Amino acid sequence: MRCGNLLVCFAPLAVASAFSSPPGIATGALDRFTLRVPDHHIREFKTILAVSKVGSKTWYNDRDDSTFGTTQRWLAGAKQAWLKLDWRKQEKRINSVPNFKLTVNDSNVGPTTLHFAALFSTKQDAIPLLFLHGWPGSFLEFLPMLDLLRKRYTPENLPYHIIVPSLPHYGLSGGPSHVELTLDAAARLLHQLMADLGFGDGFAVQGGDIGSFLARILCAEYSACKAFHINMLAPSSPHELLSPDDLTQEETDHVQRMLNFTSTGSAYILEHGQRPSTIGLALSSSPLALLSWIGEKLIEWPDQRYPLPLETILTLVGFYWYTDTFPRSLYPYRALAASASSGGYFSVPTSKEKPFGYSVFPAENILVPEAWAKQTYPNLAFYKRHDKGGHFAALEQPEALLQDVEEFLAKAWPTHAE
């Protein structure tokens, strides 16, 4: 295996094939999938990007920091780098892990084709484990973690069946256009995916960002979901906010970061939720516009001491462009924006009985400190605060996140699995 920065890593395809045999209990018809963007789409992308104008300098964008968002200097440099990016190289990376598609049926949404990457085990007692990304993420965030698992285990001793889907209406997954998708419906589709894979008797779930909401819903609403681990925990009510006396200095500083994010960095939530049509159409017209919008988050939200390489940022945004993800991916923000505009909290159904694991990374924008989490969730079976990492934990600190999930399952699964 040859690895560079994060997504720029190549694993032999023979290794991918070794983990590609689903258990015989699967009831759905799985199709093996290989990503290949048509040549003419790549040519079209480069043509549009080449003629796209970088806006003129203003007092706001001609800065050395991102106080007002993406800077003109960064966008101009990123444009030139993007024109030179070898997308086929990135595709080879994506296709180095087993990818599948499966059509699930839902009475409200209708038949929906879901994509997922997977590492299947041949162990009879392997734990089905669902990893869920958020926005502006994709299943690509988990590729470094999948590499760690393939290096550490063989199909014969892998303790898990690893399932990493593109969320409904994200990436390579489909979704409805005749009805509005919701978080509840997306969770229902993901639950059906696990059931059709033969994991209806029990699975665990891990998620960040939007994936953390879906993980909470899955474990609250479905008996098959036995345990959940998340790396972003948003307060659901003012009752979760206790006295500052309960906080460490690190947590006090982190809460201040959350307050700063809420007051100066969360305008996108309202735009996504209140005007999804406008922003969806606007950013679908130009890859440079999409890079400006998403690139801001990929620069600001990681741990600033360990920024994402530009090639990684361009690959993540390129995947959004080639899959037309952005206009389809805004549905979670409908409910988030409604809560934000009313000054309330976004309430997410969350089990207080099933085992719950929570990892905190210092540059995450949203958190519930340990003392608050323990009072609100008596089922908190695992808590760990890290000294580095940010919003994209699976991408930034894959080894740390994987270790947390494995430690959590070692505590939670044997005791609570039915």
Summary of the structure (lengths in Angstrom):
residues: 418
radius of gyration: 20.6
end to end distance: 38.3
largest distance: 61.7
contacts: 1422
relative contact order: 0.15
helix: 46%
strand: 13%
